[in-house]
Amino acid sequence: MIRRSRFWLLSAMAVAALWCGWEAAAPAARAQTATPARQVRLHVLASRSAVGAVNFADFQLAGTIWVQSIGRRRGFQVDSRFEVAPNLETVSRQIEDFSADLVILDVVEYIKLAPSGLLRPFVGIARGKMGIRQSYHLLVNRDSGYAGIEDLRGKNVLAYFRSDAEMGKMWTESLLNERRLGRAERFFASLTRVSKASAACLPVFFGKADACIVDSPSWDVLTEMNPQLASRLRIAATSPPYVEGLVCLHAKHKDFVEELLQGLVELHKDPEGKQLLMIFKGERTDEVREPDLATARDLWAKYTSFAGLPSLAARPEGIQAARRP
């Protein structure tokens, strides 16, 4: 009986030892057979104009976290880098050298660089009802008696432009040109850019300024928060909708493309993406196609034709200070 018990005990110990040995060896065996994550490069370059007042350190940190999280979920190991270029020449050089994979530009910069054929429109940040395209409103006080832009000669106008592309400024210049009223710096007493939409609208509301220019998403938010604004201010003119900024993919970048596009259009669905959208004050992202850019191209062509500038020239002149840092 004792011998039999000892036999079963020794057998049980042997089985346990074999089991433990197998378990200890299994992770190493699995590690040897697991497919290593595919390594891909994603270098992100943003123009200073496209970033605007966004804190670069915040943008870099949030962007890196988002890229790495997308890579993990899709099975990629991402070599990521984020950089802000001081001028368009630097952007152009990095595009030609293919040292940037994703390029963030304002729409005028894209129009200037598009002839190279090296950039593919990818996504834009969507705000409000109109998505990635937004209009600008020229607003006047209902009690002022001003019917349209013709009545604002010698008047003081405040302007809020969400990006440094200043599509609202170019639209205003185009509006004046169509009516043969001259250039903005000579027609208005002043045209001053301010850093918030409320800083443009409230002085007109209280009669301290004659008119203001704001983008439609900002106007919608302000009137929702303060319905009195809509009752006191009147829209005297509205621009066509424009894409003001976009994220482009380098034409030579082939890695990670579908996963990247899906991740970008679903930014609003994950915590890391929401953080990135918050930094750029966007609600979501939508895919950008060439037809979406038609109104911006048309406005830029009109502006350069009467402003006496080649299509690769600088942006509109004549706007006063109170710019974002």
C-alpha positions as YAML, in Angstrom:
chain: A
units: angstrom
residues:
- id: 1
  name: MET
  ca: [0.00, 0.00, 0.00]
- id: 2
  name: ILE
  ca: [2.81, 2.36, 0.95]
- id: 3
  name: ARG
  ca: [4.71, 1.53, -2.26]
- id: 4
  name: ARG
  ca: [1.59, 2.12, -4.34]
- id: 5
  name: SER
  ca: [0.95, 5.51, -2.69]
- id: 6
  name: ARG
  ca: [4.56, 6.53, -3.26]
- id: 7
  name: PHE
  ca: [4.24, 5.48, -6.93]
- id: 8
  name: TRP
  ca: [1.20, 7.71, -7.46]
- id: 9
  name: LEU
  ca: [2.86, 10.60, -5.62]
- id: 10
  name: LEU
  ca: [6.01, 10.34, -7.76]
- id: 11
  name: SER
  ca: [3.87, 10.13, -10.93]
- id: 12
  name: ALA
  ca: [1.92, 13.23, -9.94]
- id: 13
  name: MET
  ca: [5.14, 15.13, -9.21]
- id: 14
  name: ALA
  ca: [6.57, 14.12, -12.58]
- id: 15
  name: VAL
  ca: [3.45, 15.29, -14.41]
- id: 16
  name: ALA
  ca: [3.50, 18.58, -12.51]
- id: 17
  name: ALA
  ca: [7.17, 19.10, -13.34]
- id: 18
  name: LEU
  ca: [6.51, 18.46, -17.01]
- id: 19
  name: TRP
  ca: [3.54, 20.85, -16.99]
- id: 20
  name: CYS
  ca: [5.53, 23.62, -15.30]
- id: 21
  name: GLY
  ca: [8.39, 23.15, -17.70]
- id: 22
  name: TRP
  ca: [6.06, 23.40, -20.67]
- id: 23
  name: GLU
  ca: [4.42, 26.54, -19.29]
- id: 24
  name: ALA
  ca: [7.80, 28.15, -18.71]
- id: 25
  name: ALA
  ca: [8.93, 27.36, -22.22]
- id: 26
  name: ALA
  ca: [5.64, 28.36, -23.90]
- id: 27
  name: PRO
  ca: [6.09, 32.18, -23.76]
- id: 28
  name: ALA
  ca: [9.54, 31.90, -25.31]
- id: 29
  name: ALA
  ca: [8.19, 29.59, -28.01]
- id: 30
  name: ARG
  ca: [5.28, 31.94, -28.69]
- id: 31
  name: ALA
  ca: [7.66, 34.91, -28.82]
- id: 32
  name: GLN
  ca: [9.78, 33.10, -31.39]
- id: 33
  name: THR
  ca: [6.80, 32.33, -33.61]
- id: 34
  name: ALA
  ca: [4.96, 35.69, -33.21]
- id: 35
  name: THR
  ca: [5.09, 37.95, -36.28]
- id: 36
  name: PRO
  ca: [7.03, 41.14, -35.46]
- id: 37
  name: ALA
  ca: [5.16, 44.45, -35.87]
- id: 38
  name: ARG
  ca: [5.77, 46.03, -39.26]
- id: 39
  name: GLN
  ca: [7.82, 49.21, -39.05]
- id: 40
  name: VAL
  ca: [6.50, 52.28, -40.90]
- id: 41
  name: ARG
  ca: [7.52, 55.92, -41.08]
- id: 42
  name: LEU
  ca: [5.16, 58.83, -40.48]
- id: 43
  name: HIS
  ca: [6.83, 62.23, -40.45]
- id: 44
  name: VAL
  ca: [4.32, 65.06, -39.99]
- id: 45
  name: LEU
  ca: [5.15, 68.57, -41.16]
- id: 46
  name: ALA
  ca: [2.89, 71.55, -40.46]
- id: 47
  name: SER
  ca: [3.26, 75.07, -41.80]
- id: 48
  name: ARG
  ca: [3.38, 77.90, -39.31]
- id: 49
  name: SER
  ca: [0.31, 79.40, -40.96]
- id: 50
  name: ALA
  ca: [-1.71, 76.18, -40.66]
- id: 51
  name: VAL
  ca: [-0.84, 75.75, -36.97]
- id: 52
  name: GLY
  ca: [-1.58, 79.38, -36.15]
- id: 53
  name: ALA
  ca: [-2.03, 79.92, -32.42]
- id: 54
  name: VAL
  ca: [-1.94, 76.20, -31.58]
- id: 55
  name: ASN
  ca: [0.68, 75.38, -28.96]
- id: 56
  name: PHE
  ca: [3.27, 73.29, -30.80]
- id: 57
  name: ALA
  ca: [4.31, 71.26, -27.75]
- id: 58
  name: ASP
  ca: [0.67, 70.26, -27.19]
- id: 59
  name: PHE
  ca: [0.24, 69.44, -30.88]
- id: 60
  name: GLN
  ca: [3.43, 67.36, -30.94]
- id: 61
  name: LEU
  ca: [2.57, 65.39, -27.78]
- id: 62
  name: ALA
  ca: [-1.06, 64.74, -28.71]
- id: 63
  name: GLY
  ca: [-0.11, 63.85, -32.28]
- id: 64
  name: THR
  ca: [2.59, 61.42, -31.20]
- id: 65
  name: ILE
  ca: [0.26, 59.67, -28.74]
- id: 66
  name: TRP
  ca: [-2.43, 59.38, -31.41]
- id: 67
  name: VAL
  ca: [-0.07, 58.04, -34.09]
- id: 68
  name: GLN
  ca: [1.40, 55.44, -31.75]
- id: 69
  name: SER
  ca: [-2.06, 54.31, -30.61]
- id: 70
  name: ILE
  ca: [-3.19, 53.92, -34.24]
- id: 71
  name: GLY
  ca: [-0.05, 51.91, -34.96]
- id: 72
  name: ARG
  ca: [-0.63, 49.56, -32.02]
- id: 73
  name: ARG
  ca: [-4.24, 48.95, -32.97]
- id: 74
  name: ARG
  ca: [-3.33, 48.24, -36.60]
- id: 75
  name: GLY
  ca: [-0.21, 46.18, -35.83]
- id: 76
  name: PHE
  ca: [2.42, 48.72, -36.90]
- id: 77
  name: GLN
  ca: [5.47, 50.10, -35.15]
- id: 78
  name: VAL
  ca: [5.48, 53.76, -36.17]
- id: 79
  name: ASP
  ca: [8.57, 55.93, -36.46]
- id: 80
  name: SER
  ca: [6.85, 59.29, -35.94]
- id: 81
  name: ARG
  ca: [8.11, 62.87, -36.01]
- id: 82
  name: PHE
  ca: [6.27, 66.19, -35.77]
- id: 83
  name: GLU
  ca: [7.71, 69.47, -37.02]
- id: 84
  name: VAL
  ca: [6.49, 73.01, -37.72]
- id: 85
  name: ALA
  ca: [8.12, 74.71, -40.71]
- id: 86
  name: PRO
  ca: [8.86, 78.45, -40.37]
- id: 87
  name: ASN
  ca: [8.00, 79.24, -43.99]
- id: 88
  name: LEU
  ca: [6.64, 77.82, -47.23]
- id: 89
  name: GLU
  ca: [10.12, 77.39, -48.72]
- id: 90
  name: THR
  ca: [11.00, 74.92, -45.96]
- id: 91
  name: VAL
  ca: [7.76, 73.04, -46.56]
- id: 92
  name: SER
  ca: [8.43, 72.89, -50.30]
- id: 93
  name: ARG
  ca: [11.97, 71.62, -49.78]
- id: 94
  name: GLN
  ca: [10.87, 68.83, -47.45]
- id: 95
  name: ILE
  ca: [8.14, 67.79, -49.86]
- id: 96
  name: GLU
  ca: [10.65, 67.63, -52.72]
- id: 97
  name: ASP
  ca: [13.07, 65.63, -50.55]
- id: 98
  name: PHE
  ca: [10.27, 63.32, -49.38]
- id: 99
  name: SER
  ca: [11.26, 63.90, -45.76]
- id: 100
  name: ALA
  ca: [7.61, 64.52, -44.79]
- id: 101
  name: ASP
  ca: [4.72, 62.06, -45.16]
- id: 102
  name: LEU
  ca: [1.77, 64.07, -43.84]
- id: 103
  name: VAL
  ca: [1.77, 67.81, -44.54]
- id: 104
  name: ILE
  ca: [-0.62, 70.24, -42.82]
- id: 105
  name: LEU
  ca: [-1.20, 73.41, -44.85]
- id: 106
  name: ASP
  ca: [-3.57, 76.30, -45.20]
- id: 107
  name: VAL
  ca: [-5.46, 76.18, -48.48]
- id: 108
  name: VAL
  ca: [-3.47, 78.94, -50.22]
- id: 109
  name: GLU
  ca: [-0.24, 77.11, -49.44]
- id: 110
  name: TYR
  ca: [-1.72, 73.94, -50.90]
- id: 111
  name: ILE
  ca: [-2.80, 75.77, -54.06]
- id: 112
  name: LYS
  ca: [0.75, 77.07, -54.47]
- id: 113
  name: LEU
  ca: [2.36, 73.66, -53.95]
- id: 114
  name: ALA
  ca: [-0.20, 71.48, -55.77]
- id: 115
  name: PRO
  ca: [1.40, 71.90, -59.24]
- id: 116
  name: SER
  ca: [4.33, 69.75, -58.05]
- id: 117
  name: GLY
  ca: [1.99, 66.74, -58.09]
- id: 118
  name: LEU
  ca: [3.53, 65.51, -54.84]
- id: 119
  name: LEU
  ca: [0.59, 66.22, -52.52]
- id: 120
  name: ARG
  ca: [-2.71, 64.39, -52.25]
- id: 121
  name: PRO
  ca: [-5.56, 66.12, -50.34]
- id: 122
  name: PHE
  ca: [-6.41, 63.86, -47.42]
- id: 123
  name: VAL
  ca: [-8.63, 65.30, -44.68]
- id: 124
  name: GLY
  ca: [-9.77, 68.62, -43.25]
- id: 125
  name: ILE
  ca: [-11.04, 69.65, -39.85]
- id: 126
  name: ALA
  ca: [-14.82, 70.01, -39.78]
- id: 127
  name: ARG
  ca: [-16.68, 72.59, -37.73]
- id: 128
  name: GLY
  ca: [-20.37, 73.33, -37.51]
- id: 129
  name: LYS
  ca: [-23.05, 72.48, -40.03]
- id: 130
  name: MET
  ca: [-20.95, 72.97, -43.16]
- id: 131
  name: GLY
  ca: [-18.20, 70.52, -42.28]
- id: 132
  name: ILE
  ca: [-14.76, 71.14, -43.73]
- id: 133
  name: ARG
  ca: [-15.93, 74.20, -45.69]
- id: 134
  name: GLN
  ca: [-17.04, 77.42, -44.05]
- id: 135
  name: SER
  ca: [-18.45, 80.74, -45.20]
- id: 136
  name: TYR
  ca: [-17.80, 84.25, -43.92]
- id: 137
  name: HIS
  ca: [-20.45, 86.78, -42.95]
- id: 138
  name: LEU
  ca: [-20.27, 90.56, -43.17]
- id: 139
  name: LEU
  ca: [-22.36, 91.77, -40.21]
- id: 140
  name: VAL
  ca: [-23.79, 95.19, -39.45]
- id: 141
  name: ASN
  ca: [-25.99, 96.57, -36.70]
- id: 142
  name: ARG
  ca: [-29.65, 96.61, -37.71]
- id: 143
  name: ASP
  ca: [-30.00, 100.17, -36.38]
- id: 144
  name: SER
  ca: [-27.05, 101.48, -38.40]
- id: 145
  name: GLY
  ca: [-28.90, 101.87, -41.67]
- id: 146
  name: TYR
  ca: [-26.06, 100.15, -43.57]
- id: 147
  name: ALA
  ca: [-27.51, 97.99, -46.34]
- id: 148
  name: GLY
  ca: [-24.32, 96.47, -47.72]
- id: 149
  name: ILE
  ca: [-20.61, 96.85, -48.13]
- id: 150
  name: GLU
  ca: [-21.10, 99.95, -50.31]
- id: 151
  name: ASP
  ca: [-22.24, 101.86, -47.22]
- id: 152
  name: LEU
  ca: [-19.08, 101.11, -45.25]
- id: 153
  name: ARG
  ca: [-16.74, 103.58, -46.95]
- id: 154
  name: GLY
  ca: [-14.64, 105.29, -44.28]
- id: 155
  name: LYS
  ca: [-16.00, 102.96, -41.58]
- id: 156
  name: ASN
  ca: [-14.25, 100.82, -38.98]
- id: 157
  name: VAL
  ca: [-14.47, 97.08, -39.53]
- id: 158
  name: LEU
  ca: [-13.33, 94.26, -37.23]
- id: 159
  name: ALA
  ca: [-12.44, 90.83, -38.60]
- id: 160
  name: TYR
  ca: [-12.01, 87.39, -37.10]
- id: 161
  name: PHE
  ca: [-10.31, 84.83, -39.34]
- id: 162
  name: ARG
  ca: [-9.96, 81.33, -37.99]
- id: 163
  name: SER
  ca: [-6.76, 80.65, -39.94]
- id: 164
  name: ASP
  ca: [-3.89, 82.65, -41.38]
- id: 165
  name: ALA
  ca: [-5.11, 81.85, -44.87]
- id: 166
  name: GLU
  ca: [-7.39, 84.88, -44.38]
- id: 167
  name: MET
  ca: [-10.01, 83.70, -46.83]
- id: 168
  name: GLY
  ca: [-12.43, 86.17, -45.27]
- id: 169
  name: LYS
  ca: [-10.07, 89.04, -46.07]
- id: 170
  name: MET
  ca: [-9.64, 87.93, -49.68]
- id: 171
  name: TRP
  ca: [-13.41, 87.53, -50.04]
- id: 172
  name: THR
  ca: [-13.95, 91.07, -48.72]
- id: 173
  name: GLU
  ca: [-11.38, 92.40, -51.20]
- id: 174
  name: SER
  ca: [-13.10, 90.46, -53.99]
- id: 175
  name: LEU
  ca: [-16.47, 91.88, -52.97]
- id: 176
  name: LEU
  ca: [-15.10, 95.42, -53.12]
- id: 177
  name: ASN
  ca: [-13.46, 94.76, -56.48]
- id: 178
  name: GLU
  ca: [-16.68, 93.40, -58.01]
- id: 179
  name: ARG
  ca: [-18.41, 96.68, -57.04]
- id: 180
  name: ARG
  ca: [-15.48, 98.80, -58.24]
- id: 181
  name: LEU
  ca: [-14.96, 100.21, -54.75]
- id: 182
  name: GLY
  ca: [-11.17, 99.88, -54.63]
- id: 183
  name: ARG
  ca: [-8.94, 98.13, -52.12]
- id: 184
  name: ALA
  ca: [-9.89, 97.53, -48.49]
- id: 185
  name: GLU
  ca: [-7.05, 99.61, -47.02]
- id: 186
  name: ARG
  ca: [-8.33, 102.68, -48.88]
- id: 187
  name: PHE
  ca: [-12.06, 102.00, -48.73]
- id: 188
  name: PHE
  ca: [-12.41, 101.36, -44.98]
- id: 189
  name: ALA
  ca: [-11.12, 103.70, -42.30]
- id: 190
  name: SER
  ca: [-9.69, 100.56, -40.68]
- id: 191
  name: LEU
  ca: [-9.86, 96.82, -41.06]
- id: 192
  name: THR
  ca: [-8.52, 95.26, -37.87]
- id: 193
  name: ARG
  ca: [-8.06, 91.57, -37.17]
- id: 194
  name: VAL
  ca: [-9.03, 90.37, -33.69]
- id: 195
  name: SER
  ca: [-8.29, 87.07, -31.95]
- id: 196
  name: LYS
  ca: [-11.86, 86.01, -31.08]
- id: 197
  name: ALA
  ca: [-15.17, 86.06, -32.90]
- id: 198
  name: SER
  ca: [-16.84, 87.70, -29.90]
- id: 199
  name: ALA
  ca: [-14.25, 90.50, -30.03]
- id: 200
  name: ALA
  ca: [-15.44, 91.22, -33.57]
- id: 201
  name: CYS
  ca: [-19.19, 90.99, -32.98]
- id: 202
  name: LEU
  ca: [-19.71, 92.62, -29.58]
- id: 203
  name: PRO
  ca: [-18.33, 96.07, -30.53]
- id: 204
  name: VAL
  ca: [-20.77, 96.13, -33.48]
- id: 205
  name: PHE
  ca: [-23.55, 95.03, -31.12]
- id: 206
  name: PHE
  ca: [-22.79, 97.95, -28.78]
- id: 207
  name: GLY
  ca: [-22.21, 100.46, -31.58]
- id: 208
  name: LYS
  ca: [-18.46, 100.78, -30.99]
- id: 209
  name: ALA
  ca: [-17.59, 99.49, -34.49]
- id: 210
  name: ASP
  ca: [-19.45, 99.75, -37.77]
- id: 211
  name: ALA
  ca: [-19.23, 96.20, -39.11]
- id: 212
  name: CYS
  ca: [-17.46, 92.90, -38.61]
- id: 213
  name: ILE
  ca: [-16.44, 89.81, -40.56]
- id: 214
  name: VAL
  ca: [-16.67, 86.38, -38.89]
- id: 215
  name: ASP
  ca: [-16.82, 82.76, -40.06]
- id: 216
  name: SER
  ca: [-20.18, 81.02, -40.09]
- id: 217
  name: PRO
  ca: [-19.41, 78.33, -37.45]
- id: 218
  name: SER
  ca: [-18.32, 81.00, -34.97]
- id: 219
  name: TRP
  ca: [-21.43, 83.08, -35.72]
- id: 220
  name: ASP
  ca: [-23.65, 80.04, -35.17]
- id: 221
  name: VAL
  ca: [-22.04, 79.33, -31.81]
- id: 222
  name: LEU
  ca: [-22.25, 82.98, -30.67]
- id: 223
  name: THR
  ca: [-25.92, 83.35, -31.59]
- id: 224
  name: GLU
  ca: [-26.77, 80.06, -29.94]
- id: 225
  name: MET
  ca: [-25.14, 81.24, -26.73]
- id: 226
  name: ASN
  ca: [-26.52, 84.78, -27.03]
- id: 227
  name: PRO
  ca: [-29.67, 85.01, -29.21]
- id: 228
  name: GLN
  ca: [-29.69, 88.80, -28.77]
- id: 229
  name: LEU
  ca: [-26.79, 89.02, -31.18]
- id: 230
  name: ALA
  ca: [-28.95, 87.68, -34.01]
- id: 231
  name: SER
  ca: [-31.71, 90.14, -33.13]
- id: 232
  name: ARG
  ca: [-29.35, 93.15, -33.19]
- id: 233
  name: LEU
  ca: [-26.91, 92.21, -35.94]
- id: 234
  name: ARG
  ca: [-27.81, 91.57, -39.56]
- id: 235
  name: ILE
  ca: [-25.93, 89.57, -42.20]
- id: 236
  name: ALA
  ca: [-25.21, 92.02, -45.03]
- id: 237
  name: ALA
  ca: [-23.29, 89.53, -47.21]
- id: 238
  name: THR
  ca: [-22.16, 85.91, -47.10]
- id: 239
  name: SER
  ca: [-19.24, 84.34, -48.93]
- id: 240
  name: PRO
  ca: [-19.20, 80.99, -50.72]
- id: 241
  name: PRO
  ca: [-17.98, 78.14, -48.49]
- id: 242
  name: TYR
  ca: [-14.22, 77.58, -48.46]
- id: 243
  name: VAL
  ca: [-11.85, 74.90, -47.25]
- id: 244
  name: GLU
  ca: [-9.27, 76.87, -45.25]
- id: 245
  name: GLY
  ca: [-6.84, 74.17, -44.21]
- id: 246
  name: LEU
  ca: [-6.14, 70.54, -44.97]
- id: 247
  name: VAL
  ca: [-3.92, 67.59, -44.23]
- id: 248
  name: CYS
  ca: [-2.13, 66.24, -47.31]
- id: 249
  name: LEU
  ca: [-0.44, 62.91, -47.94]
- id: 250
  name: HIS
  ca: [2.81, 62.81, -49.86]
- id: 251
  name: ALA
  ca: [2.27, 61.04, -53.17]
- id: 252
  name: LYS
  ca: [5.25, 58.75, -52.55]
- id: 253
  name: HIS
  ca: [4.05, 57.59, -49.15]
- id: 254
  name: LYS
  ca: [2.68, 54.06, -49.54]
- id: 255
  name: ASP
  ca: [2.83, 52.58, -46.03]
- id: 256
  name: PHE
  ca: [-0.07, 52.53, -43.64]
- id: 257
  name: VAL
  ca: [-2.26, 54.60, -46.00]
- id: 258
  name: GLU
  ca: [-5.71, 53.02, -45.57]
- id: 259
  name: GLU
  ca: [-5.20, 52.60, -41.82]
- id: 260
  name: LEU
  ca: [-4.07, 56.20, -41.56]
- id: 261
  name: LEU
  ca: [-7.03, 57.54, -43.52]
- id: 262
  name: GLN
  ca: [-9.47, 55.53, -41.44]
- id: 263
  name: GLY
  ca: [-7.79, 56.74, -38.26]
- id: 264
  name: LEU
  ca: [-7.92, 60.36, -39.39]
- id: 265
  name: VAL
  ca: [-11.60, 60.33, -40.37]
- id: 266
  name: GLU
  ca: [-12.41, 58.62, -37.06]
- id: 267
  name: LEU
  ca: [-10.45, 61.02, -34.85]
- id: 268
  name: HIS
  ca: [-13.60, 61.94, -32.94]
- id: 269
  name: LYS
  ca: [-14.20, 58.29, -32.00]
- id: 270
  name: ASP
  ca: [-11.18, 57.67, -29.79]
- id: 271
  name: PRO
  ca: [-9.77, 59.58, -26.77]
- id: 272
  name: GLU
  ca: [-6.39, 60.29, -28.37]
- id: 273
  name: GLY
  ca: [-8.04, 61.69, -31.49]
- id: 274
  name: LYS
  ca: [-10.45, 63.84, -29.48]
- id: 275
  name: GLN
  ca: [-7.50, 65.42, -27.71]
- id: 276
  name: LEU
  ca: [-5.94, 66.30, -31.05]
- id: 277
  name: LEU
  ca: [-9.22, 67.77, -32.32]
- id: 278
  name: MET
  ca: [-9.58, 69.81, -29.15]
- id: 279
  name: ILE
  ca: [-6.19, 71.42, -29.76]
- id: 280
  name: PHE
  ca: [-7.30, 72.48, -33.26]
- id: 281
  name: LYS
  ca: [-10.80, 73.43, -32.03]
- id: 282
  name: GLY
  ca: [-12.47, 71.02, -34.41]
- id: 283
  name: GLU
  ca: [-15.44, 68.70, -34.03]
- id: 284
  name: ARG
  ca: [-14.36, 65.96, -36.43]
- id: 285
  name: THR
  ca: [-12.46, 65.38, -39.66]
- id: 286
  name: ASP
  ca: [-13.79, 64.64, -43.13]
- id: 287
  name: GLU
  ca: [-12.08, 63.50, -46.29]
- id: 288
  name: VAL
  ca: [-11.06, 66.30, -48.69]
- id: 289
  name: ARG
  ca: [-11.39, 65.89, -52.43]
- id: 290
  name: GLU
  ca: [-10.25, 68.23, -55.18]
- id: 291
  name: PRO
  ca: [-13.81, 69.48, -55.96]
- id: 292
  name: ASP
  ca: [-14.06, 70.69, -52.34]
- id: 293
  name: LEU
  ca: [-11.24, 73.13, -53.10]
- id: 294
  name: ALA
  ca: [-12.85, 74.72, -56.16]
- id: 295
  name: THR
  ca: [-14.22, 77.80, -54.38]
- id: 296
  name: ALA
  ca: [-10.89, 78.49, -52.68]
- id: 297
  name: ARG
  ca: [-9.05, 78.16, -56.01]
- id: 298
  name: ASP
  ca: [-11.54, 80.52, -57.65]
- id: 299
  name: LEU
  ca: [-11.18, 83.12, -54.89]
- id: 300
  name: TRP
  ca: [-7.37, 82.96, -54.98]
- id: 301
  name: ALA
  ca: [-7.38, 83.36, -58.78]
- id: 302
  name: LYS
  ca: [-9.69, 86.39, -58.55]
- id: 303
  name: TYR
  ca: [-7.68, 88.00, -55.79]
- id: 304
  name: THR
  ca: [-4.33, 87.63, -57.54]
- id: 305
  name: SER
  ca: [-5.79, 88.98, -60.78]
- id: 306
  name: PHE
  ca: [-6.89, 92.34, -59.39]
- id: 307
  name: ALA
  ca: [-4.33, 92.65, -56.60]
- id: 308
  name: GLY
  ca: [-1.51, 92.61, -59.15]
- id: 309
  name: LEU
  ca: [0.13, 89.56, -57.57]
- id: 310
  name: PRO
  ca: [1.33, 86.36, -59.21]
- id: 311
  name: SER
  ca: [-0.43, 83.24, -57.95]
- id: 312
  name: LEU
  ca: [2.65, 82.36, -55.88]
- id: 313
  name: ALA
  ca: [2.80, 85.76, -54.18]
- id: 314
  name: ALA
  ca: [2.24, 86.61, -50.56]
- id: 315
  name: ARG
  ca: [-1.13, 86.98, -48.87]
- id: 316
  name: PRO
  ca: [-3.32, 90.09, -48.80]
- id: 317
  name: GLU
  ca: [-1.84, 93.29, -47.44]
- id: 318
  name: GLY
  ca: [-3.51, 96.08, -45.53]
- id: 319
  name: ILE
  ca: [-4.85, 94.27, -42.50]
- id: 320
  name: GLN
  ca: [-3.86, 95.81, -39.19]
- id: 321
  name: ALA
  ca: [-2.41, 94.29, -36.08]
- id: 322
  name: ALA
  ca: [-4.14, 92.43, -33.23]
- id: 323
  name: ARG
  ca: [-2.89, 89.22, -34.80]
- id: 324
  name: ARG
  ca: [-2.41, 85.96, -32.97]
- id: 325
  name: PRO
  ca: [1.13, 85.27, -31.78]
...
